Amino acid sequence: MSYTNEELYQQDKSNYLPTFKRFPLAFAKGKGSRLWDVEGKEYIDMLAGIAVCNVGHSHPKVVAAVQKQAAELMHISNFFVTLPQVELSKKLKEISGLDHVFITNSGAESVEGAMKVARKFAHKHGRGGEIISMAKSFHGRTLGTIATGQAKYQQGFEPIPTGFKQVEFNNLPALKEVISKDTAAIILEPVQGEGGINPVDKSYLKNVREICTEQGIALIFDEVQCGIGRTGKWFAKDHYGIQPDIMTLAKGLGGGFPVGAFVCSSKIGDAIDYGDHGTTFGGNPLACASALATLSVIEEENLLEEATKKGEWVRGEFENMKAKHGEIKDIRGLGLMIGVELTEPALPVVKLLLEKGIIANATADKVLRLVPSLNIPMEDLKKVVEEIEKCLSETMIEHE
Ligand SMILES: *Cc1c(COP(=O)(O)O)cnc(C)c1O
């Protein structure tokens, strides 16, 4: 039985909760940096499932690890121990330099867990439970995580949980003004993803770290999008040489399999008592096997170096393009987490690219977001850069 893109698009429309404004495209197959839709058209994927498929679609080593583990043991409860979970915890400790690991099923769940641990720590030390987040941040879609985020995600879902405050990103006086005895934690993305690829300022982050240390406030880095090699280091924090008290992960961790985690210092983690937090699926052997395989592929294929090298090349190409195209306003990012800010909305460019067989994304209205797999071939990147330049010329003509 084969379907067309349009048929599946219409069926989806009549069955699925109408919350995703989807493109009329249905995908059937992925391999590395390439995708194929149900009609057989091939695409270069510059979105990688929104910064998820860092080792490429269906990496053979991840596939093999998941197949093997699925045949042996998929799930037991967290009342018991498994080798894949022990190994993954060890690995995450080693690469993060933090002490305690908790494995989850998604980014939002990692952030929820991180905020709970921070509150427990704060209450143990006589502080309130308030959590300060940044404007333009994104931490997920649960009630607790939308309380930290942008107003557009809160509308219609009131009452929004209380105990949250938001300040302008990279603005130290604004942050200082809202910190009080009630502050339990400050949460930020070292490189904001959904907010338009905005890296944190180094001196700001250093100051935030100092304030948190002095006052016993937990500093949470949300590395759900910028972690797992995306920026050319294991974590974006490694570019800054600054250690958080808690770090959240997900997206790239499982190479396409849904798995997240939060890791914290022993100082924070020791505030947790038996029964304080839990999960049914989180950390099951199948999820852990996918993550272990993904992390070892990143090491074996030198994907941190690859991301650094390719990211520099792509940003350089856009800098050259900027000199010729007034439509490019700014180029931001680290490694293969790249934002090209345009003077116009980015969606028409994304649509034009899609017709040419390139999947990209528009975020924060005018930002073209490029987050391909870290092992994408240079030839693909060259093609993409060429096509984007052509699209900019075409959309410019349309606007005139
Ligand atoms: C995607 C994202 C989340 C939410 O992850 P989900 O798996 O969708 O719950 C949280 N934080 C950041 C920085 C993200 O990019």
The ligand as an SDF file (V2000), in Angstrom:
LIG
                    3D

 15 15  0  0  0  0  0  0  0  0999 V2000
   13.3790   21.2120   22.7690 C   0  0  0  0  0  0  0  0  0  0  0  0
   13.7810   21.8460   24.0460 C   0  0  0  0  0  0  0  0  0  0  0  0
   13.1690   21.5090   25.2670 C   0  0  0  0  0  0  0  0  0  0  0  0
   11.9620   20.6000   25.3330 C   0  0  0  0  0  0  0  0  0  0  0  0
   12.2630   19.2970   24.9680 O   0  0  0  0  0  0  0  0  0  0  0  0
   11.0490   18.2740   24.6860 P   0  0  0  0  0  0  0  0  0  0  0  0
   11.7700   16.9750   24.4590 O   0  0  0  0  0  0  0  0  0  0  0  0
   10.3090   18.7570   23.5080 O   0  0  0  0  0  0  0  0  0  0  0  0
   10.2220   18.2470   25.9090 O   0  0  0  0  0  0  0  0  0  0  0  0
   13.6670   22.0730   26.4160 C   0  0  0  0  0  0  0  0  0  0  0  0
   14.7010   22.9270   26.3830 N   0  0  0  0  0  0  0  0  0  0  0  0
   15.3170   23.2900   25.2390 C   0  0  0  0  0  0  0  0  0  0  0  0
   16.4650   24.2270   25.2730 C   0  0  0  0  0  0  0  0  0  0  0  0
   14.8710   22.7660   24.0310 C   0  0  0  0  0  0  0  0  0  0  0  0
   15.4540   23.1460   22.8840 O   0  0  0  0  0  0  0  0  0  0  0  0
  1  2  1  0
  2  3  1  0
  2 14  2  0
  3  4  1  0
  3 10  2  0
  4  5  1  0
  5  6  1  0
  6  7  2  0
  6  8  1  0
  6  9  1  0
 10 11  1  0
 11 12  2  0
 12 13  1  0
 12 14  1  0
 14 15  1  0
M  END
$$$$
